[in-house]
Structure formats: C-alpha cells, structure tokens
C-alpha cells in the first residue's frame, strides 16, 4: 500500500515539477552544511538534463510522513548522526516504496553513518558500486567511477550502495565531497573544472532516479 501511495505522489509531482529535499537528522551533526549545494545542483540539472525541479529544496525530518513526497533526499555533514526507531521505520518504508537517499560524507560522518544505515537495512550490506554501473555512465561518463572533488586523507573516492531487487536505493559517497563541489564558487574556491565534475556526477545521480 505504501508503494502505491509513493508512486501516486511521484506521478502527481512529476506532472508539474519535482521537489527534492535535504534531510534534517538528529545526533548533533551539521545536517545544514553546504547550504548552496542543492540549489546549485538543481539549477545545473534543470539547465542540462531537462529536469523540472523546483529551485528551492525542502527540508524534511527522517520520521516525517512528508518524506514520501520526495523522489530524492540528500543528507550530508561532518559529525554524529542518530536515527530514532521512528526514523528507521520511515526511512526503510520510503526506500522500499521507491524513494532514494543520497548520503554525502562531508568528512567526519563515516564512523557514525555506517551504523545508522545498518539500522535501516540490518540484512543488507553496503557494497561498493563498480565504475561500470549506469550511474557513472549517463548522461555524463565517469569511466573511473566516483570522481575526487576534495582531498582529505589521501584515500580514493568510493561510492557504496544498498540495492533492493537490483535497484540502487541508497547511495553513500565517501572521500569525495560532492556537495562541496556543488557549492557556490567562492565557498571553496574550487576551479571551474572541479565544480563541473561534481555537478555532472550529481546530475547522473538525479538522472538515475528519474529513469530507473
């Protein structure tokens, strides 16, 4: 029944213009980090991949019934994340119903978020997504997989996912900082080519959601 509800909401939204949202989580981490990132990603996608996403993203709490209104939700930050039992149940229902969660580690989130993801899907392990996956192929090609946007510990960027019936429903980007690359140019002083790389990868994520 929940799946039908989500699909009806999605069809209604898609007929006019989509909305996406930022997840406001508990635990003390800065869920509000990178305030210009999603608006810039939306602008890029609307200009380059023919989406019609409303320019201002919403904010949604993990336990809110409004979660089911958004085909894509994004969360980021540098610190602690705690999902309550209500958060876990709602997030699981949302993802099983066709929703998509992108978690972007803004450096410092990893040790916390992996435990919280395990709460949502205790019987599913995060698996590294190979560079051959379609999310790295369309509409922009990333032959080596997830691009490196910001350097921290000299580690390679990795994309992990939870798959349900072979479909990616949760994407966790690590040692990459996509969201930093989506921010306004003056925030991190990234070169144009770095910002474009980040935005193109973001557009691939959005494209995957609306075409798979």
C-alpha positions in Angstrom: 0.0 0.0 0.0 2.8 2.4 0.9 4.4 1.7 -2.6 1.2 2.7 -4.3 1.0 5.9 -2.2 4.5 6.9 -3.1 4.0 6.2 -6.8 0.9 8.3 -6.8 2.7 11.2 -5.2 5.6 10.9 -7.6 3.3 10.9 -10.6 1.5 14.0 -9.3 4.7 15.8 -8.7 6.3 14.7 -11.9 3.4 16.0 -13.9 4.2 19.6 -12.9 7.6 20.0 -11.2 9.6 17.7 -8.9 10.8 18.6 -5.5 13.8 17.3 -3.7 14.7 17.6 0.0 17.6 17.9 2.5 17.4 15.5 5.5 17.4 17.2 8.9 18.7 14.4 11.1 19.4 14.2 14.9 22.6 13.5 16.7 24.4 16.8 16.7 25.9 16.6 13.2 25.7 19.7 10.9 22.9 18.5 8.6 22.7 22.1 7.3 26.2 22.0 5.9 26.7 23.2 2.3 23.6 25.4 2.1 24.2 26.4 -1.6 24.9 22.9 -2.9 21.4 21.5 -3.6 20.1 24.8 -5.2 23.2 24.8 -7.5 22.7 21.1 -8.4 19.0 21.8 -9.1 19.9 24.7 -11.4 22.5 22.6 -13.2 20.1 19.7 -13.7 17.3 21.9 -15.0 19.6 23.5 -17.5 21.4 20.4 -18.7 19.3 17.2 -18.3 15.8 18.6 -18.8 14.6 18.2 -15.3 11.9 20.5 -13.8 12.9 20.6 -10.2 11.7 23.4 -8.0 14.6 25.8 -7.4 14.4 25.7 -3.6 14.9 22.3 -1.9 12.7 21.4 1.0 13.9 20.2 4.4 12.5 17.0 5.8 13.0 15.0 9.0 13.5 11.3 8.6 10.4 10.3 10.6 8.1 12.8 8.8 5.3 11.4 6.5 6.3 14.2 4.1 9.4 12.1 3.2 7.3 10.1 0.8 6.7 13.3 -1.2 10.2 13.4 -2.5 11.8 11.0 -5.0 15.2 12.1 -3.9 16.5 13.2 -0.5 20.1 14.2 0.4 22.0 14.3 3.6 25.4 15.5 4.5 27.5 16.8 7.4 30.7 16.3 9.3 29.6 14.7 12.6 27.3 12.5 14.5 24.1 11.0 13.1 21.4 9.2 15.1 18.3 7.7 13.7 15.5 7.0 16.1 13.3 3.9 15.8 10.7 6.1 14.0 13.3 7.4 11.7 14.5 3.9 10.8 11.0 2.6 10.1 10.1 5.6 8.0 13.3 5.6 6.0 13.0 1.9 5.3 9.5 2.2 4.1 10.4 5.2 2.0 13.3 3.4 0.3 11.3 0.2 -0.2 8.5 2.3 -1.7 10.7 3.7 -4.4 12.5 6.6 -2.7 16.2 7.4 -3.0 18.6 8.6 -0.3 22.0 10.1 -1.1 24.4 10.4 1.8 27.5 12.5 1.1 30.2 12.4 3.8 31.4 15.9 4.2 34.4 14.4 6.1 33.8 13.1 9.6 30.4 11.4 9.1 31.7 7.9 8.2 32.1 6.4 11.6 28.6 7.3 12.5 26.5 6.9 9.4 27.5 3.3 8.7 25.9 2.2 11.9 22.8 4.1 11.2 22.5 2.7 7.7 22.8 -0.8 9.2 19.7 0.0 11.4 17.7 0.7 8.3 18.7 -2.5 6.5 20.2 -4.9 9.0 20.3 -7.7 6.5 21.8 -5.7 3.6 25.5 -4.7 3.5 26.8 -1.6 1.8 28.5 -2.7 -1.4 31.0 -0.7 -3.4 29.4 0.3 -6.7 31.6 -0.6 -9.7 32.6 2.0 -12.3 30.6 0.0 -14.9 27.3 0.9 -13.1 24.9 3.0 -15.1 25.0 5.8 -12.6 28.6 6.5 -13.8 27.6 6.3 -17.5 24.7 8.6 -18.1 24.3 11.3 -19.1 27.9 12.1 -18.3 30.7 9.5 -18.4 32.9 8.8 -15.4 35.0 5.9 -16.6 36.8 5.5 -13.3 33.7 5.8 -11.2 33.1 8.4 -8.5 35.3 11.5 -9.0 37.5 13.0 -6.4 36.4 16.5 -5.5 38.3 17.4 -2.2 41.3 15.8 -0.7 41.4 14.7 2.9 43.3 11.6 3.9 44.7 10.6 0.5 42.1 7.9 0.1 40.4 7.1 -3.1 36.8 8.2 -3.5 34.3 5.4 -3.1 30.6 5.0 -3.9 28.7 2.5 -1.8 25.1 1.4 -2.1 22.2 -0.6 -0.9 20.4 -2.4 -3.6 16.8 -3.7 -3.4 15.8 -6.1 -6.2 18.9 -5.0 -8.2 17.9 -1.3 -7.9 20.1 1.2 -6.1 18.0 2.9 -3.4 20.7 4.3 -1.1 23.9 5.9 -2.3 26.7 6.7 0.1 29.6 8.8 -1.3 32.8 8.7 0.7 36.1 10.5 0.4 34.7 12.6 -2.4 32.8 15.6 -1.1 30.4 16.0 -4.0 28.4 18.5 -2.0 31.4 20.8 -1.6 31.8 20.8 -5.3 28.2 21.8 -5.8 28.6 24.9 -3.6 28.9 28.5 -4.8 32.4 29.1 -6.3 33.6 31.4 -3.6 32.8 28.9 -0.8 35.7 26.5 -1.5 37.5 28.3 -4.4 37.3 25.2 -6.5 38.4 25.5 -10.1 35.6 25.5 -12.7 36.6 22.0 -13.9 36.3 20.6 -10.4 32.9 22.1 -9.8 31.7 20.9 -13.2 32.9 17.4 -12.5 30.9 17.4 -9.2 27.8 18.9 -10.8 27.9 16.4 -13.6 28.2 13.5 -11.2 25.3 14.9 -9.2 23.3 15.1 -12.5 24.0 11.5 -13.1 22.5 10.6 -9.7 19.4 12.7 -10.4 19.1 11.2 -13.9 19.3 7.6 -12.4 16.4 8.3 -10.1 14.1 9.6 -12.8 15.0 7.0 -15.4 15.3 3.7 -13.4 
